[in-house]
Amino acid sequence: MDEVEGERRTLLGLCYRMLGTVADAEDAVQETYLRWLRLPDAERAAIRNPGAWLTRVAGRICLDMLGSARARRESYVGEWLPEPVPGDSPLATSAPVDPIDRVTLDDSVSMALLVVLDALTPAERVSFVLHDVFGVPFAEIAETVGRSPDAVRQLASQARRRVRDQRARAASRTEHDAVARAFAAAATHGDLDALVAVLDPDVVLRSDGGGRVSAARRPVLGADRVARFVLGLPRLEPDARLEPVQTPDGIAFLARIAGKVDSLFSLRVQDGRIADVYVMRNPDKLTQWG
């Protein structure tokens, strides 16, 4: 049982990458272990590689959850964003293998790439994460998603192209952090011109409140509108304080009010400017920052 329990951290990282939230990942892992425990003793004893069995079952559970999640999001209040995690979170350091096509570990959990993964079909996402991040053979993934190995290979290839396209346009960590600091300085000093200067003309700001707290219901588009939106926030919450924090993307900014976590601002930098601003306000998706 110790060997099986030792797979929990890896499974949690796997399911987080597939589902995009810690709570859903924990639910998927819990269900995976319940299915293991429900096996007849003889059948359980006959499984030569429990870790591989758990991974396949977790993948199947995530595939089912992704299908139902799309239906649930139709009634989600406002924008839905993946849950950001700290840079030193175990979720950011849990991929156990390093195949040739594997994305780098930090990138595999960055906010920007989780957004890309969320745009994939459930089968593409499961195939890509299982193979490229966790090194599961296509033949085993085929059993999980109910497709042929060739079809699964194609699904993973399609997903890989989209992920590589995003990574090719991404800034280095040094450039990201320099632009992020300039963003914070302009926002803190209320400098509209300086803030517009660090934003891409086509920048998009998305804010996720989940219906729990106030947030922009629709994306805010364009440098001038995004800058004015950001500069208007201190008037709504004059006691808010920003502090830089490390995420898999690089520096992000955590807003606290009276010491309590209120929101997290994550940025995607491209060609020296901020292309996307992700504002997480949903308290259910800020539990890793308390």
PERACOR-V69795 format. One line per field, one symbol per residue. psi: psi as a letter, one per 40 degrees, with the letter a starting at -180 (. if undefined). A space follows every 50 residues. Layout:
# PERACOR-V69795
psi: ???
This chain:
# PERACOR-V69795
psi: dddddeeddddddddddddeiddddddddddddddddeiidddddehdgd ddddddddddddddddddddddedehhaihiihiiideiddefeheigid ehiidddeeiddddddddeiiddddddddddddefhidddddddefiidd ddddddddddddddddddeiiiddddddddddddddddefgddddddehi dfihhhhheeediiihdiihhiddddddddeeddddgeeihhhhihidda hihhhihfehhdihhiihhhfeihdihhhhehddeedee.
